[in-house]
Amino acid sequence: MARLLKSIGVTPNAMTPPHLRGVRQGDDRWKDLTRRGNAAFEAEKLDQAEILYQEALAEAEAFFGDFIRGQGPAGVDAAPMLIVSTGNLAELAIRSGALEQAGILVLALCWRLEGVLGDQTLARPIREACFTHSRYALVQAMEKLPRVGWAADAVQREVERFQAVALGYLGEAGAGECLH
């Protein structure tokens, strides 16, 4: 597992993208829901955490939908919001024993980002943002899928499939232009 993490340039402790720490116009409600959900989760108020995390995910989904249509608020990159919200809800599902649901959440996140990376009709900045944040989705998969019962080789196949899509995007966009 450590080798897979290293291959995508992420350590297990690098789950929160650094730019999520600053407040940007437009995502304050999502951040508030996420903070409150995290507090409820830490206090073992799992029912309350679930409601807040589901609301945060709905907010992230709305932002992401607007984002990929090029209609989102300026300065709000919705990909990290979607990744963090999905990860929070998946972690809650694991804690609650809903292992299959957690696996589905993580896989759906990866597949959603793959779909954006592979969609040549979307604007390049949108695809580039999803590429930039895709490693955090891979961390979610590598960290959570084994915990919900996936065998190491199955996790590795999923990661390699995701990486192939990302590499296809890099080849199409030009590696140097995406990794500035």
Residue pairs with C-beta under 8 A, 6 or more apart in sequence:
1 142
1 146
1 152
1 155
2 12
4 142
4 155
4 156
4 159
5 11
5 12
5 139
5 142
8 135
8 138
8 139
8 159
8 163
9 135
10 135
10 136
10 138
10 139
12 139
12 143
14 136
14 139
15 87
15 136
15 139
15 140
15 143
16 84
17 80
17 83
17 133
17 136
19 77
19 80
20 80
20 81
20 84
23 31
24 75
24 76
25 73
25 74
25 75
25 76
26 63
26 72
26 73
26 74
26 75
26 76
27 63
27 73
27 76
27 81
29 59
30 56
30 59
30 60
30 63
30 81
30 85
33 52
33 53
33 55
33 56
33 59
34 52
34 53
34 56
34 84
34 85
34 88
36 52
37 49
37 52
37 53
37 56
37 88
38 49
38 88
40 46
40 48
40 49
40 52
41 49
41 53
41 88
41 91
41 92
41 95
46 92
46 95
46 96
49 92
50 89
50 92
50 96
53 85
53 88
53 89
53 92
54 89
56 85
56 88
57 82
57 85
57 86
57 88
57 89
59 81
59 85
60 78
60 81
60 82
60 84
60 85
60 86
61 82
63 72
63 73
63 76
63 78
63 81
63 82
64 78
64 79
64 81
64 82
64 112
66 72
66 73
66 78
67 76
67 77
67 78
67 79
67 126
67 129
68 116
68 122
68 126
70 123
70 126
72 78
77 129
77 133
79 113
79 129
79 130
79 132
79 133
80 133
80 136
82 109
82 112
83 109
83 133
83 136
83 137
83 140
86 105
86 106
86 108
86 109
86 140
87 106
87 109
87 140
87 144
89 105
90 101
90 102
90 103
90 105
90 106
90 140
90 144
91 102
91 144
93 99
93 101
93 102
93 105
94 102
94 144
94 147
94 148
99 147
99 148
99 149
100 148
102 144
102 147
102 148
103 144
103 145
103 148
103 149
103 150
106 137
106 140
106 141
106 144
106 145
107 141
107 145
107 158
109 137
109 140
110 137
110 138
110 140
110 141
110 158
110 162
113 130
113 133
113 134
113 137
113 162
114 162
114 165
116 122
116 126
116 127
116 130
117 127
117 130
117 131
117 134
117 165
117 166
117 168
117 169
118 165
118 168
118 169
119 127
120 172
124 173
127 169
127 173
128 173
128 178
131 166
131 169
131 170
131 173
131 178
132 178
134 162
134 166
137 162
138 159
138 162
138 163
141 155
141 158
141 159
141 162
142 155
142 159
145 154
145 155
145 158
146 152
146 155
150 158
169 178
170 178
